[in-house]
Amino acid sequence: MQEKNLYSKMTHIVHAVTHMRKSCPHCRKIFNDFDEDVNHYIKEHGYKLLHVGTETQNDNEGRLWQSTAAVLGRE
């Protein structure tokens, strides 16, 4: 059986995280919350949620902290 790659047609990928606020590259909207960020890409620009998980970051003082991350993509 041939396996189908669901991601092969994705040409635009965005990465949203709980610890960082950034603007939408399509319409420059600035997000206040992680859920607003993710929902905006899905509802306004047709992205699909590809992955949700955690990230571990190391700050400048050597401390580790975790955040939630989402990866979204569209054709």
N, C-alpha and C positions, 0 to 999 in steps of 0.2 A: 504494500500500500504506500502510495506517495504521500509524504507529509507536506502540508501546505504552510508556508511561512506567512503568518498574518501581518507581519511588520514590513514585508518587502516593498510595499507601496508607500510607506510613510516617508514624506519628504520634509516635513516640518516637525520638530521635536521641541517641547518646552519642559523645563524642570522647575517645579514649584516646591518651596520648603517653608516650614513654619517659622524659621528664625530670620528670614530675609524678605523684605518687601521690595518688589520691583514692578516696573510698568509692563503692560502688554506690548509686545513688539508690533502688533498690527494696528492698534488704535490708541496706544499710549495711556490707557486707563491705569491709574495707580490703585493697587489693592490694599485694603486694610486688614484683611483676614485671609488665612490659608484657604478656607472653604470658598470664600468669594473668588479668590484667584482661580481655583480649580473649576468651579461652576461657570465662571466667565468664559474660559477657553472652550468648555463643552457646549454651552448654550449659544454663545455669540459667534464662535469661529469654527464650530464643527469638529473639535478635537475629540479623540477617544482616549479614555483612561487606559494606559498601558501597564502601569505598575504603581503600587503604593507600598512604602516600607519605611524603614528608619535609616538615618545616617548618623554616624558618629563623627564629630568634628573635634579638632584640637585647637584651642585658643592660643593666643600669643604667650600665655603663661604656663603652657603645658597641661592645662586641665582639659578633660574630655567632657563633652556634652552631646546629647542626642536631640534630633529633631525628626519630624515626619516629612517625608518627601514623596512627591507624586511626579510621574513622568507621563506626559500626554503627547499624542502624535496625531497628525492628519495627513491626508494625501495632498 
